């Protein structure tokens, strides 16, 4: 998932949340942020990754956020899935 600023003044603070809980780099979850862009990578993707993911971006002038629902569906008995958004 990608979060980016379409306008605004740097520097930006970008945070990711899943179901209202702040995310940090951990095991299969990686967050890469550079200036006004942030990428949330989940690899491998598993059923427990279902949820609402929110990117919050803020600077000295205010903040904005965007939420997307991730639904992981399993067609096979494998525990590893592919993310298609």
C-alpha positions as CSV (number, residue, x, y, z in Angstrom):
1,X,0.0,0.0,0.0
2,X,1.3,3.5,-0.9
3,X,0.6,6.8,0.9
4,X,1.7,10.0,-0.6
5,X,1.0,13.8,-0.3
6,X,-0.5,15.5,-3.3
7,X,0.1,18.9,-1.8
8,X,1.4,20.5,1.3
9,X,4.6,21.7,3.0
10,X,7.4,19.4,4.1
11,X,8.3,17.9,6.5
12,X,5.6,15.4,6.8
13,X,5.1,12.8,9.6
14,X,3.5,9.6,8.2
15,X,2.0,6.9,10.4
16,X,0.3,3.6,9.5
17,X,-2.5,2.0,11.5
18,X,-4.4,-1.3,11.4
19,X,-7.9,-1.2,12.9
20,X,-6.8,1.8,14.9
21,X,-3.5,0.4,16.2
22,X,-0.2,2.0,15.2
23,X,2.0,-0.2,13.0
24,X,5.8,-0.5,13.2
25,X,8.2,-2.7,11.3
26,X,7.9,-6.2,12.6
27,X,8.4,-9.7,11.0
28,X,6.3,-9.7,7.8
29,X,5.4,-5.9,8.0
30,X,7.7,-3.3,6.5
31,X,7.2,0.4,6.4
32,X,9.5,2.5,4.1
33,X,9.1,6.3,4.3
34,X,10.9,8.9,2.2
35,X,9.8,12.6,2.3
36,X,6.1,12.7,1.2
37,X,5.9,9.0,0.3
38,X,5.3,5.9,2.5
39,X,4.9,2.3,1.5
40,X,3.4,-0.4,3.7
41,X,4.6,-3.9,2.6
42,X,3.1,-7.1,4.0
43,X,5.0,-10.2,2.9
44,X,3.9,-12.9,3.2
45,X,0.2,-11.9,3.4
46,X,-1.9,-14.1,5.6
47,X,-5.6,-14.2,6.6
48,X,-4.8,-12.4,9.9
49,X,-3.9,-9.4,7.8
50,X,-7.5,-8.7,7.0
51,X,-8.5,-5.3,8.4
52,X,-8.8,-1.5,7.9
53,X,-5.4,0.1,7.1
54,X,-5.1,3.9,7.6
55,X,-2.3,6.2,6.5
56,X,-2.1,9.4,8.5
57,X,0.0,12.3,7.2
58,X,0.6,15.5,9.2
59,X,2.7,18.6,9.1
60,X,2.8,21.9,11.0
61,X,-0.5,23.0,9.2
62,X,-2.7,20.0,10.0
63,X,-3.3,16.3,9.1
64,X,-5.2,14.1,6.8
65,X,-5.8,10.3,6.6
66,X,-7.0,7.7,4.2
67,X,-8.4,4.2,5.1
68,X,-8.6,1.2,2.9
69,X,-10.1,-2.2,3.8
70,X,-7.9,-5.2,3.0
71,X,-9.7,-8.5,2.5
72,X,-7.5,-11.6,2.1
73,X,-9.4,-14.5,0.5
74,X,-8.1,-18.1,0.4
75,X,-8.8,-20.3,-2.6
76,X,-6.3,-23.0,-1.5
77,X,-5.2,-24.5,1.7
78,X,-1.9,-22.7,1.6
79,X,-1.1,-20.2,4.4
80,X,0.6,-17.7,2.0
81,X,-1.4,-15.3,-0.2
82,X,-0.9,-12.5,-2.7
83,X,-2.1,-9.0,-2.2
84,X,-4.0,-7.5,-5.1
85,X,-5.3,-3.9,-4.6
